[in-house]
């Protein structure tokens, strides 16, 4: 999974970022994506918004002035229908002509009442509560100090003056590292509200993720060169300029959502979310405390089967009356983890699954349970998985597979 560093921040892949943003969108707790130039921050957020039905509003803070962002000041009456006035000012700001009656109502209201100054809603800020918008604040820490002063409350709380984002909207920011190669605003790094109310992750796609992304955009020769000489696509490593430390507020904000999640969700996504919003120190303490009485297996344990064989065996094997058997709860949890991995991450045959075959081939694992698991996987219609089983010798251990009609059909289809 993700890596840790001295700032308590996770370094995660594209696939892991997708899971973090799912939580961000659901909880509406903002997140800051840190990454070097051209690492894929903007492209990924655009794809995420499109995939999940968000209207995307991208603000490039490095190139915008504060007057472009915060809207206009206007005079309105203190004792009148301010909501109607605001709607008409918004309408006028968007370039829509007022009718004669609307104009006369505004004029008479202003002249007959005491006036006060308000900020009109800027054009980029949606006023449609029926749709959902993802506000992407790109190059956040490259904006000038006035831009940052104006937009920090928007990032932290979704507020701009008296205006707020809609109930289904979400705010995501992207920052460049302060490594000397980028002109960044250091004041951003010392804002306690920023560190307290936002999640922080460092994005570092794997080489495989980059090559998969590039395969539809570059020619085969270039792709071959990059595969053989990966130094051309190496990413700069860096650490955050501050340490992520949870506060009373951030702990409550995050754990209120975590408390509603299923055990399976926590085991699959919990480490990513806790590390993003509360830092790796808190994550490790929480994880150790929660799971100290068991040894549940994570997908990384299984994928690296050869290195973790003894841990895996100790986790799932029990001895009853001198006979080896499995700890049912832990074993069934591992099956759920494998099925979810197949569904979400096993997209093609490029990732071999020898680890899975070795896991199922353990002597004390009941082979009928493997058949049941394969029945679940078969409903996912994944020919690559079927073919991998066909190429292995595991089928020799599982004659029960012959009883699964759909599996045999998929097998025939995959091996034509």
TASUL-V749758 format. One record per residue. N is the residue number from 0. RES is the residue in one small letter. PSI is psi in radians with two decimals (none if undefined). OMEGA is omega in degrees with one decimal (NA if undefined). Layout:
n={N,N}
res={RES,RES}
psi={PSI,PSI}
omega={OMEGA,OMEGA}
//
This chain:
n={0,1,2,3,4,5,6,7,8,9,10,11,12,13,14,15,16,17,18,19,20,21,22,23,24,25,26,27,28,29,30,31,32,33,34,35,36,37,38,39,40,41,42,43,44,45,46,47,48,49,50,51,52,53,54,55,56,57,58,59,60,61,62,63,64,65,66,67,68,69,70,71,72,73,74,75,76,77,78,79,80,81,82,83,84,85,86,87,88,89,90,91,92,93,94,95,96,97,98,99,100,101,102,103,104,105,106,107,108,109,110,111,112,113,114,115,116,117,118,119,120,121,122,123,124,125,126,127,128,129,130,131,132,133,134,135,136,137,138,139,140,141,142,143,144,145,146,147,148,149,150,151,152,153,154,155,156,157,158,159,160,161,162,163,164,165,166,167,168,169,170,171,172,173,174,175,176,177,178,179,180,181,182,183,184,185,186,187,188,189,190,191,192,193,194,195,196,197,198,199,200,201,202,203,204,205,206,207,208,209,210,211,212,213,214,215,216,217,218,219,220,221,222,223,224,225,226,227,228,229,230,231,232,233,234,235,236,237,238,239,240,241,242,243,244,245,246,247,248,249,250,251,252,253,254,255,256,257,258,259,260,261,262,263,264,265,266,267,268,269,270,271,272,273,274,275,276,277,278,279,280,281,282,283,284,285,286,287,288,289,290,291,292,293,294,295,296,297,298,299,300,301,302,303,304,305,306,307,308,309,310,311,312,313,314,315,316,317,318,319,320,321,322,323,324,325,326,327,328,329,330,331,332,333,334,335,336,337,338,339,340,341,342,343,344,345,346,347,348,349,350,351,352,353,354,355,356,357,358,359,360,361,362,363,364,365,366,367,368,369,370,371,372,373,374,375,376,377,378,379,380,381,382,383,384,385,386,387,388,389,390,391,392,393,394,395,396,397,398,399,400,401,402,403,404,405,406,407,408,409,410,411,412,413,414,415}
res={x,x,x,x,x,x,x,x,x,x,x,x,x,x,x,x,x,x,x,x,x,x,x,x,x,x,x,x,x,x,x,x,x,x,x,x,x,x,x,x,x,x,x,x,x,x,x,x,x,x,x,x,x,x,x,x,x,x,x,x,x,x,x,x,x,x,x,x,x,x,x,x,x,x,x,x,x,x,x,x,x,x,x,x,x,x,x,x,x,x,x,x,x,x,x,x,x,x,x,x,x,x,x,x,x,x,x,x,x,x,x,x,x,x,x,x,x,x,x,x,x,x,x,x,x,x,x,x,x,x,x,x,x,x,x,x,x,x,x,x,x,x,x,x,x,x,x,x,x,x,x,x,x,x,x,x,x,x,x,x,x,x,x,x,x,x,x,x,x,x,x,x,x,x,x,x,x,x,x,x,x,x,x,x,x,x,x,x,x,x,x,x,x,x,x,x,x,x,x,x,x,x,x,x,x,x,x,x,x,x,x,x,x,x,x,x,x,x,x,x,x,x,x,x,x,x,x,x,x,x,x,x,x,x,x,x,x,x,x,x,x,x,x,x,x,x,x,x,x,x,x,x,x,x,x,x,x,x,x,x,x,x,x,x,x,x,x,x,x,x,x,x,x,x,x,x,x,x,x,x,x,x,x,x,x,x,x,x,x,x,x,x,x,x,x,x,x,x,x,x,x,x,x,x,x,x,x,x,x,x,x,x,x,x,x,x,x,x,x,x,x,x,x,x,x,x,x,x,x,x,x,x,x,x,x,x,x,x,x,x,x,x,x,x,x,x,x,x,x,x,x,x,x,x,x,x,x,x,x,x,x,x,x,x,x,x,x,x,x,x,x,x,x,x,x,x,x,x,x,x,x,x,x,x,x,x,x,x,x,x,x,x,x,x,x,x,x,x,x,x,x,x,x,x,x,x,x,x,x,x,x,x,x,x,x,x}
psi={-2.71,2.74,2.81,2.77,-3.13,-0.26,0.06,0.37,2.46,2.49,2.06,2.88,3.07,-0.76,-0.69,-0.61,-0.64,-0.71,-0.65,-0.78,-0.50,-0.78,-0.72,-0.80,-0.67,-0.78,-0.38,0.51,2.06,2.74,2.58,2.17,2.03,2.38,2.72,2.94,2.43,0.37,-0.30,0.24,-0.93,-0.77,-0.75,-0.79,-0.68,-0.80,-0.70,-0.78,-0.79,-0.75,-0.55,0.22,0.49,2.47,2.19,2.22,1.97,2.18,2.03,1.63,-0.37,-0.40,0.13,2.64,2.80,-0.57,-0.38,-0.30,-0.62,-0.03,-2.96,2.66,2.55,2.71,2.24,2.84,2.51,-0.61,1.32,-3.00,1.46,-0.54,-0.75,-0.72,-0.76,-0.73,-0.70,-0.66,-0.72,-0.75,-0.77,-0.70,-0.61,0.06,0.27,2.23,2.43,2.57,2.89,-0.72,-0.66,-0.76,-0.73,-0.66,-0.76,-0.82,-0.83,-0.62,-0.80,-0.72,-0.42,0.02,2.82,2.39,2.67,2.82,2.30,2.84,2.20,2.77,2.20,2.74,-0.63,-0.29,2.00,2.55,0.32,1.79,-0.21,-0.35,2.90,2.44,2.41,2.02,2.04,1.95,1.57,2.58,0.81,-0.81,0.25,0.03,2.75,2.98,-0.52,-0.69,-0.78,-0.68,-0.63,-0.62,-0.24,-0.77,-0.56,-0.72,-0.79,-0.69,-0.07,0.50,2.49,1.83,-2.17,0.01,2.54,2.70,2.85,2.93,-0.31,0.16,2.81,2.62,2.26,2.43,2.74,2.44,2.65,2.61,2.62,1.21,0.08,-0.24,-0.12,2.51,1.80,2.81,1.89,-0.38,-0.50,-0.63,-0.23,0.14,1.97,-0.61,-0.64,-0.86,-0.49,-0.65,-0.16,2.67,2.76,2.27,2.68,2.13,2.19,1.51,2.56,2.83,-0.66,-0.70,-0.72,-0.79,-0.65,-0.73,-0.73,-0.31,-0.48,0.05,-0.36,2.87,2.89,-0.60,-0.82,-0.73,-0.71,-0.72,-0.76,-0.60,-0.66,-0.50,1.32,-0.14,-0.43,-0.30,0.33,2.49,2.53,2.38,2.59,2.96,2.74,2.65,0.09,2.89,2.32,2.05,2.14,2.62,3.05,-0.77,-0.83,-0.62,-0.82,-0.78,-0.78,-0.84,-0.36,-0.68,-0.69,-0.65,-0.39,-0.07,2.70,2.85,-0.71,-0.75,-0.76,-0.76,-0.51,-0.72,-0.20,-0.74,-0.70,-0.83,-0.81,-0.73,-0.63,-0.79,-0.42,-0.06,2.77,-0.49,-0.85,-0.75,-0.89,-0.68,-0.75,-0.78,-0.75,-0.70,-0.75,-0.70,0.37,-0.36,-0.03,3.10,0.98,2.53,2.34,2.88,-0.58,-0.59,-0.74,-0.70,-0.64,0.96,-0.81,-0.68,-0.42,0.27,-0.83,-0.69,-0.74,-0.80,-0.81,-0.52,-0.69,-0.24,2.38,2.62,2.08,2.10,0.68,0.00,2.44,2.37,-3.04,2.66,1.86,-0.81,-0.73,-0.70,-0.78,-0.62,-0.69,-0.63,-0.77,-0.70,-0.73,-0.78,-0.74,-0.68,-0.76,-0.77,-0.68,-0.59,-0.35,1.42,-0.45,-3.09,0.14,-0.44,1.95,2.79,0.66,-0.60,-0.68,-0.70,-0.73,-0.66,-0.85,-0.42,-0.09,2.35,-0.66,-0.02,2.19,2.17,-0.43,-0.51,-0.56,-0.73,-0.73,-0.69,-0.75,-0.52,-0.66,-0.80,-0.63,-0.57,-0.27,-0.16,0.96,1.67,-0.48,-0.69,-0.77,-0.76,-0.63,-0.67,-0.67,-0.70,-0.32,3.05,0.15,-0.51,-0.44,-0.45,-0.23,1.19,-0.33,-0.33,-0.45,-0.33,-0.12,1.74,-0.82,-0.61,-0.74,-0.65,-0.77,-0.64,-0.78,-0.72,-0.68,-0.39,0.29,none}
omega={-178.2,178.1,179.3,175.4,-172.3,178.5,-177.2,-177.2,176.4,168.0,-169.6,-179.8,177.2,-179.1,178.4,178.2,178.7,180.0,177.9,-178.8,173.1,178.5,178.5,-178.8,-178.7,-175.4,-175.7,171.3,-172.2,179.9,176.7,178.5,178.7,178.9,178.8,-179.8,175.4,178.3,176.7,-177.5,-176.2,-179.8,-178.3,-178.9,177.3,179.6,179.4,-179.9,-179.2,-177.4,-174.7,172.2,177.7,165.0,-175.3,172.7,-179.2,177.2,179.2,-169.6,179.7,-174.3,-176.9,176.8,-175.3,-179.2,177.7,-169.7,-165.4,179.4,-176.0,173.9,178.3,178.1,176.6,-178.8,179.1,-175.3,178.8,179.5,-175.3,179.0,179.1,177.6,-179.0,179.1,-179.7,176.0,176.8,-180.0,179.4,-179.8,-179.1,176.3,-179.9,-178.7,174.2,173.5,179.7,-178.0,177.8,-179.9,-178.9,178.9,178.9,-177.0,-177.8,179.7,-178.2,-176.5,-175.4,-178.1,175.5,-173.6,171.8,-177.8,175.5,174.5,175.8,-179.5,178.4,-174.7,-174.1,-176.4,-174.7,176.4,-176.2,-177.8,-177.0,178.7,178.4,-175.2,171.4,178.4,-178.0,-178.9,-173.9,-179.7,-172.6,-174.9,172.3,175.0,178.6,-172.0,179.2,176.7,-178.5,178.4,-179.5,-170.5,177.7,176.7,179.4,177.6,-174.1,-170.6,-177.9,-177.5,173.8,-171.7,179.9,-177.3,178.5,175.6,-177.7,-176.1,-179.7,-177.2,180.0,-178.9,177.7,178.6,174.9,-179.2,172.3,179.5,178.1,-176.3,-177.0,179.4,-177.5,175.1,-175.4,179.5,-175.6,-179.0,179.5,-173.8,-176.0,-179.4,-175.7,179.3,178.8,-177.5,-174.8,-170.3,-178.4,168.3,-179.2,174.3,173.1,-178.1,178.4,-178.8,175.8,177.0,179.6,178.4,179.1,-178.4,177.1,177.6,-174.9,-173.3,179.2,-174.8,-177.6,-176.7,-175.1,-179.7,178.5,179.5,179.5,178.8,-178.1,178.5,-177.6,-176.5,-173.3,179.8,-178.8,-179.3,175.3,179.8,175.5,175.4,-179.0,177.7,176.7,-179.1,177.6,-178.6,177.8,179.7,-177.5,175.5,176.5,-177.7,-176.5,178.3,179.8,-178.2,-176.6,-173.1,172.7,178.6,-179.3,-176.9,-178.3,-174.2,177.9,177.9,-179.3,179.3,-178.5,-178.6,-178.1,-171.9,-171.5,-178.2,179.2,-176.2,-179.8,178.8,-178.9,-171.6,-175.5,177.1,-173.2,178.8,177.6,179.3,-175.6,178.3,-179.5,-177.0,-179.9,-179.6,-176.6,-172.0,-177.0,-176.9,178.6,-179.8,-179.2,-175.9,173.8,-175.8,178.7,176.1,-176.0,-179.0,177.7,-173.3,-175.3,-179.3,-173.2,-172.5,-177.0,177.6,-179.6,-179.4,-179.5,-177.0,-170.3,-176.8,173.3,178.9,-179.3,-178.6,177.2,-178.5,176.5,172.8,-178.0,170.2,-168.0,-175.6,-178.5,-179.7,-179.9,175.5,178.8,178.2,177.4,179.0,-179.8,179.8,179.6,177.7,178.8,-176.2,-172.1,-168.3,-176.5,-171.8,-178.9,-175.1,-176.0,179.0,-178.3,-173.2,177.9,179.7,-179.4,178.9,179.5,179.6,-178.8,-177.6,176.5,-170.6,-171.4,177.5,-179.4,-174.0,176.7,177.2,176.1,177.6,178.8,179.4,179.9,176.1,176.2,-177.9,-177.4,179.1,177.7,177.5,-179.4,-176.4,-179.8,178.5,179.7,-179.3,178.8,176.3,-179.8,-178.1,-178.0,175.4,-178.2,-178.7,177.5,179.1,-170.9,177.0,179.1,179.9,-178.9,-178.7,-178.6,-174.8,-176.8,178.4,179.4,177.0,178.5,179.7,179.0,-178.9,-175.8,-174.5,177.6,NA}
//
